[in-house]
């Protein structure tokens, strides 16, 4: 994961934006300022019920995207409408922290999101929860340059959850907007 970009890396922009937010909102203690704690990636694979080979391919793609091995998730309870049973393998997930988190966030903002077809900006209101964490869903993993399109048999959606601590939805919006997340106007 090289960081050779024409812009400042996301982590440097984050430090600058955080200083401005602290001054603007009167936060004197650096530990009370909002901070990006982790990024959780999740791929739910409903088709894995019929074909278990799909899950291994999806897990491999998620491992490539994240830069670390993904974990297979199991169904917690049986749902007859989805033909799933308790303990059945139904998805893959990864939690990123530290350097891998910043590398993924940089690729997400600068490479993947601009490649979305007919993109007009991310939803500014709909993605935030009460604690200020931001969730985003991508329809295909082929947006990332790590995925080899020749080996891609089927597109799979990706759920990205950016966990931000010590914040409100409005403060989180300002923080993510400052580091370059392309939001629609509110």
C-alpha positions as CSV (number, residue, x, y, z in Angstrom):
1,X,0.0,0.0,0.0
2,X,1.9,3.0,-1.3
3,X,1.0,6.5,-0.3
4,X,2.3,8.2,-3.4
5,X,-0.5,10.6,-4.1
6,X,-0.6,14.2,-5.4
7,X,-2.5,15.3,-2.3
8,X,-1.6,15.3,1.3
9,X,-2.3,11.9,2.9
10,X,-5.6,11.6,4.7
11,X,-3.9,11.4,8.1
12,X,-2.2,14.8,7.6
13,X,-5.5,16.4,6.5
14,X,-7.2,14.8,9.5
15,X,-4.7,16.4,11.9
16,X,-5.2,19.8,10.3
17,X,-9.0,19.6,10.3
18,X,-9.0,18.3,13.9
19,X,-7.0,21.4,15.1
20,X,-9.5,23.7,13.3
21,X,-12.5,21.9,14.8
22,X,-11.1,22.1,18.3
23,X,-10.6,25.8,18.0
24,X,-14.0,26.4,16.4
25,X,-16.0,24.4,19.0
26,X,-13.9,25.3,22.0
27,X,-12.4,21.9,22.7
28,X,-9.3,22.4,24.8
29,X,-8.5,18.8,25.6
30,X,-7.1,16.9,22.6
31,X,-8.5,13.6,24.0
32,X,-12.0,15.1,24.0
33,X,-11.8,15.8,20.3
34,X,-13.5,13.5,17.8
35,X,-11.3,10.8,16.5
36,X,-11.6,8.0,13.9
37,X,-11.2,4.8,15.9
38,X,-11.7,2.1,13.4
39,X,-13.2,1.1,10.0
40,X,-15.4,-2.0,9.8
41,X,-15.9,-3.7,6.4
42,X,-18.6,-6.3,5.9
43,X,-19.8,-8.4,3.0
44,X,-23.0,-10.4,3.5
45,X,-23.3,-13.2,0.9
46,X,-26.8,-14.5,0.6
47,X,-25.8,-16.7,-2.4
48,X,-23.4,-18.6,-0.1
49,X,-26.4,-20.7,1.1
50,X,-26.5,-22.4,-2.3
51,X,-22.8,-22.3,-3.3
52,X,-20.2,-22.3,-0.6
53,X,-17.4,-21.6,-3.1
54,X,-18.7,-18.0,-3.5
55,X,-17.9,-17.3,0.1
56,X,-14.2,-18.2,-0.2
57,X,-13.9,-16.0,-3.3
58,X,-15.6,-13.1,-1.5
59,X,-13.4,-13.6,1.6
60,X,-10.3,-13.5,-0.7
61,X,-11.5,-10.2,-2.3
62,X,-12.1,-8.6,1.1
63,X,-8.7,-9.7,2.3
64,X,-7.1,-8.0,-0.7
65,X,-9.1,-4.8,-0.1
66,X,-8.3,-4.6,3.6
67,X,-4.7,-5.8,3.6
68,X,-5.4,-8.3,6.3
69,X,-7.2,-11.6,6.6
70,X,-11.0,-11.5,6.7
71,X,-13.1,-13.5,9.2
72,X,-16.0,-15.7,8.1
73,X,-19.3,-14.8,9.8
74,X,-21.9,-17.3,10.9
75,X,-25.7,-16.9,11.0
76,X,-26.9,-16.3,14.6
77,X,-30.3,-17.8,14.0
78,X,-32.3,-19.7,11.5
79,X,-34.5,-17.8,9.0
80,X,-36.6,-20.1,6.8
81,X,-37.4,-17.4,4.2
82,X,-33.6,-17.0,3.5
83,X,-33.0,-20.7,3.7
84,X,-30.3,-20.1,6.3
85,X,-29.7,-22.2,9.4
86,X,-28.0,-21.3,12.7
87,X,-24.2,-21.6,12.4
88,X,-24.2,-21.5,8.6
89,X,-21.4,-19.4,6.9
90,X,-23.0,-16.3,5.4
91,X,-20.5,-13.5,5.1
92,X,-17.1,-12.0,5.8
93,X,-15.8,-9.1,7.8
94,X,-12.7,-7.1,8.7
95,X,-12.0,-4.5,11.3
96,X,-9.2,-2.0,10.4
97,X,-7.2,0.1,12.8
98,X,-4.0,2.1,12.7
99,X,-2.0,2.3,9.5
100,X,-4.2,0.0,7.5
101,X,-7.3,2.0,8.4
102,X,-5.7,5.2,7.2
103,X,-4.5,3.5,4.0
104,X,-8.0,2.1,3.3
105,X,-9.7,5.5,4.0
106,X,-7.3,7.2,1.7
107,X,-8.0,4.7,-1.1
108,X,-11.8,4.9,-0.4
109,X,-11.9,8.7,-0.7
110,X,-9.4,9.3,-3.5
111,X,-9.8,6.2,-5.7
112,X,-13.0,4.2,-5.0
113,X,-15.7,6.8,-4.5
114,X,-14.8,8.9,-7.6
115,X,-15.2,5.7,-9.7
116,X,-18.8,5.2,-8.8
117,X,-21.0,5.5,-11.9
118,X,-23.2,8.6,-12.0
119,X,-21.9,9.8,-8.7
120,X,-23.3,13.0,-7.3
121,X,-22.1,12.9,-3.7
122,X,-22.7,10.8,-0.6
123,X,-25.8,11.3,1.5
124,X,-24.9,13.8,4.2
125,X,-27.8,13.0,6.6
126,X,-28.7,9.4,6.0
127,X,-25.3,7.8,6.9
128,X,-24.8,9.1,10.4
129,X,-26.2,7.5,13.6
130,X,-26.8,9.2,17.0
131,X,-23.2,8.7,18.1
132,X,-21.7,10.3,15.0
133,X,-20.5,7.1,13.2
134,X,-20.9,7.0,9.5
135,X,-22.1,4.1,7.4
136,X,-21.8,3.7,3.7
137,X,-22.7,0.9,1.2
138,X,-20.9,0.3,-2.0
139,X,-22.7,-1.8,-4.7
140,X,-19.5,-3.5,-6.0
141,X,-16.0,-4.2,-4.8
142,X,-14.6,-3.6,-8.3
143,X,-14.3,0.1,-7.5
144,X,-11.0,-0.6,-5.8
145,X,-7.8,-1.0,-7.9
146,X,-6.7,-4.1,-5.9
147,X,-9.5,-6.2,-7.4
148,X,-8.4,-7.9,-10.6
149,X,-11.4,-7.7,-13.0
150,X,-10.4,-10.8,-15.0
151,X,-10.8,-13.0,-11.9
152,X,-14.0,-11.3,-10.8
153,X,-16.9,-13.8,-11.3
154,X,-19.6,-11.7,-9.8
155,X,-20.0,-8.3,-8.1
156,X,-20.5,-8.2,-4.4
157,X,-21.6,-5.3,-2.2
158,X,-19.5,-3.9,0.5
159,X,-20.6,-2.2,3.7
160,X,-18.2,0.3,5.2
161,X,-18.7,1.7,8.8
162,X,-16.4,4.5,10.0
163,X,-16.5,4.6,13.8
164,X,-15.8,8.0,15.2
165,X,-15.6,8.6,19.0
166,X,-16.4,11.6,21.1
167,X,-18.6,13.3,18.6
168,X,-22.0,14.3,17.4
169,X,-23.4,13.8,13.8
170,X,-22.8,17.4,12.9
171,X,-19.2,17.3,14.2
172,X,-18.5,14.0,12.4
173,X,-19.9,15.5,9.2
174,X,-17.5,18.5,9.5
175,X,-14.6,16.2,10.2
176,X,-15.2,13.8,7.3
177,X,-16.0,16.8,4.9
178,X,-12.6,18.3,6.0
179,X,-10.6,15.2,5.2
180,X,-12.1,15.0,1.7
181,X,-15.2,12.8,1.9
182,X,-17.4,14.0,-1.1
183,X,-20.8,14.7,0.5
184,X,-23.8,16.3,-1.3
185,X,-24.8,19.7,0.0
186,X,-27.1,19.5,3.0
